[in-house]
């Protein structure tokens, strides 16, 4: 949404996961912002839109699927930000629920470094 590096908002309540994603994505040339849950993510996006969301499902206060549904129901450009959902939940019903909520892609944790960068570049329209 801005000139320069693309901004990715990582939404996950686990500090270790946020640090891991930040290190991978910054090394690949992205700017990274963080939120601990869906409520924080909504507040962050209102202040500074992102180019991509990397969203966990299971979080306190507002889980990832609720966050995506609320975001997708908005009548502004924030509703169109691509979302990559990451989770330890591997059942087809979980994948289907994430897609129904508005996820563009679903990756199982632990997410591999190369896979995260590949999907981030693709969803942000950044050449490798």
C-alpha positions in Angstrom: 0.0 0.0 0.0 3.0 2.2 0.2 6.2 2.9 -1.7 9.2 1.0 -0.6 9.2 -2.4 1.2 5.8 -4.1 1.5 4.4 -4.2 5.1 3.2 -7.5 6.6 1.1 -7.5 9.8 1.8 -10.7 11.8 -1.1 -11.5 14.1 -0.2 -14.2 16.6 -0.3 -14.4 20.4 2.9 -16.4 20.7 6.0 -14.1 21.0 8.3 -16.8 19.7 6.3 -17.2 16.5 6.2 -13.5 15.9 10.0 -13.2 16.3 10.5 -16.2 14.0 8.2 -14.7 11.2 9.7 -11.3 11.7 13.3 -12.6 11.2 12.3 -14.5 8.1 10.3 -11.7 6.5 12.6 -8.8 7.3 15.5 -10.8 5.9 13.5 -11.2 2.7 13.0 -7.4 2.5 9.6 -6.9 4.1 8.6 -4.4 6.8 6.9 -6.3 9.7 4.4 -5.0 12.2 2.9 -7.2 15.0 -0.4 -7.7 16.8 -1.2 -10.1 19.6 -4.8 -10.8 18.6 -7.5 -9.8 16.2 -8.5 -6.7 18.2 -5.0 -5.4 18.1 -4.7 -6.2 14.4 -7.9 -4.2 13.6 -6.5 -1.2 15.6 -3.2 -1.5 13.9 -4.7 -1.6 10.4 -6.9 1.5 11.1 -3.7 3.4 11.9 -1.5 1.9 9.2 -2.8 -0.4 6.5 -0.6 -3.5 5.6 0.0 -5.2 2.3 -0.4 -8.7 3.8 -1.7 -10.4 6.9 -0.2 -13.5 8.5 -2.8 -14.7 10.9 -2.9 -17.4 13.6 -6.3 -18.9 14.3 -6.2 -19.6 18.1 -5.7 -16.3 20.0 -7.4 -14.7 23.0 -9.8 -11.8 22.8 -10.4 -12.2 19.1 -9.3 -15.3 17.2 -8.0 -15.2 13.7 -11.2 -16.4 12.0 -13.3 -13.8 13.7 -10.8 -11.2 12.8 -10.9 -12.1 9.2 -14.7 -12.2 9.1 -14.9 -8.7 10.6 -12.2 -7.4 8.2 -13.8 -8.9 5.1 -17.2 -7.4 6.1 -15.7 -3.9 6.0 -16.7 -1.6 3.2 -13.2 -0.1 2.6 -9.9 -1.1 1.1 -8.8 -2.9 4.3 -11.3 -5.7 3.4 -9.1 -6.6 0.4 -5.8 -7.1 2.2 -4.6 -10.7 1.4 -4.4 -13.0 4.4 -2.2 -16.0 5.0 -3.6 -18.1 7.9 -1.1 -20.3 9.9 -2.2 -22.9 12.4 -1.5 -26.2 14.0 -5.0 -27.3 13.1 -4.8 -29.7 10.1 -8.3 -31.0 9.6 -10.0 -30.2 6.3 -12.8 -28.5 8.3 -10.3 -26.0 9.7 -8.9 -25.2 6.3 -12.5 -24.8 5.0 -13.4 -22.5 7.9 -10.4 -20.3 7.3 -11.2 -20.0 3.6 -14.8 -19.2 4.4 -13.6 -16.5 6.8 -11.6 -14.9 4.0 -8.1 -16.5 4.1 -6.3 -16.6 0.8 -4.0 -19.4 1.8 -3.6 -21.8 4.8 -0.2 -23.0 6.0 0.4 -25.6 8.8 2.7 -24.7 11.6 5.6 -24.9 11.9 5.8 -22.8 8.7 9.0 -23.4 6.7 11.1 -20.4 6.0 11.1 -20.7 2.2 7.3 -21.4 2.2 6.6 -18.2 4.2 8.7 -16.1 1.9 7.3 -17.6 -1.2 3.7 -17.0 -0.2 4.5 -13.5 1.1 6.1 -12.5 -2.2 3.3 -14.0 -4.2 0.5 -12.3 -2.2 2.3 -9.0 -2.1 3.3 -9.1 -5.8 7.0 -9.0 -5.1 9.4 -10.6 -7.5 11.9 -13.2 -6.0 
